[in-house]
C-alpha cells in the first residue's frame, strides 16, 4: 500500500520520535513531501507512506494513539497540456519543484511524484490549465 497523507501534530507531540517509530516498529517507508513545524504551535507534515497493508493500518492506529490528526490526500493536481501556454507562473509558486521550467525547451514540466497537492498552481494559472481531480 502507498498513500499520501497529511499529519497534523499538536504542540505536545512535536518533540516525539513518532515518524521514527513508523519505520522501526511498523516497517513503513516514508517520504516527507512538505513540513511545517513549530515548537510553540500546531505543526503539519505531508508524507507518502508505503508498506504492507497490515503494517500500514497498525502505523495509522499508532499515529491516532498520539492524537495526531490524519487526513488522506484524496486529490491530485492535473495539467491540461492543450491549455498550458508555458508561462511559468505555476512554477514560480511551486515549493516542491513539481512544476519547473526545462531550460532547454523553455517549457513547464510537471513531475507528479513531487506534487504535494497544495493547489497553489491551480490558483495562479492564468489560463486554468491546472486543475484538481478528486478520487
N, C-alpha and C positions, 0 to 999 in steps of 0.2 A: 504494500500500500504506500502511496505517495500523495501527500496533501500539503497545501499551503494554508497556514493558519495565522491568526493574529492572537498574541497573548497580551493581556493587559494585567500588569503587576500592580499590586497595592504597595504603598510605601514600605510596609514591614516585610516584604518579600524580595525586594530588590537586591539585598546583600546575601541572599542564599544561593548555593550552588545547584540550582534547580535544573538548568539545562545539562549540566554535567551528569546529573543522575539519570536523565533520559538516555544518555549514551551508555553509561556504566551499568545501570540496573535493567534497562529495557532494550538494549542493543539497537537503539534507533540512530539513524544517520540524520544529521540536520544541516541545513544551510541557512544562515541568517541573511535575509534579504533586506531588512530595514530594522533599525533600532533607534529608540528614543528613550534614554534612561536619565533619571534624575534622582538623587538620594532623598530629596525633600518632597517629591510629588509622585503621583502615579506614573508608571512607565509603560512603554509599548514595545513589542518585539514581533516582527513579521518573519515567520520561518517556513521553510519547506522541510517537512519531516517524512522520512522514509523508513520502512521496516516491515516486518511480518505483521499481519493483521492483528494477531493476539497481543503482540508486544505493543503495537500502536495503541490499541484500546487501553491496555494497562498503563501506558505512559500518559494518556489523556486523563485517566482516573487519578493518577498521581498528581498531575497539574491541578485538577479540581480540588484535591485534598489540601492544597495550599491556598485555596480560594482565589485562584487565578482565572480570570475570565478568558474563555476561549471562543474565538469567532472563526469559523471556516471562511476562507475566501471563496465565495461562490460566484465569482465573476471573473471574466477575462477581458482584457483590452484587445480589441481587434483594429486593424487598419484597413480601410478600403483603398486599395492601391490605385484604383482608377480615379479616385477623387484627390489623392495626395499630389500636391504641387511641389513637394520637397523644399519648402520654405525654411525649415529648420526651427520653427518656433517651438514645436514639441520637444525637440532635442535640447533646447535651452532650459527647459524646466524638468527634465528627466534626471533625477538624482542618481538612480542606479545605472545610468547609461544604457538602458534598454533601447532607447532611441538615440541614434548618433548619426553624424554625417560622415559618410565614406569619402575621404579626401580625394580619392582617385576619380570617383564618378560624380562627386558633389550631390549625391542623393541621400536621403534619410533612410537608414536601415533600421530594422526592428528586430531585436534579439528577445524573443518571447521568454526565454528562460530567465532573463534578468528582470523582467517586469514584476513589480510588486502590486500592481493594480491600484495605484494611488489616485488615478483618474485626473491628474494634473494635465496630462496631454490632451485629454478629451475636452477639458475646459478652455484650453488656449488655442486649439486648432482652428484657424480662420476659415477653413473650407469644410469643416466637420468630417474629416477623413478618419478620425479616431472615434471609436465608439465602444460602449460597454456591452458585453454579452453575458447574460446570466445563465448559469447551468440550470 
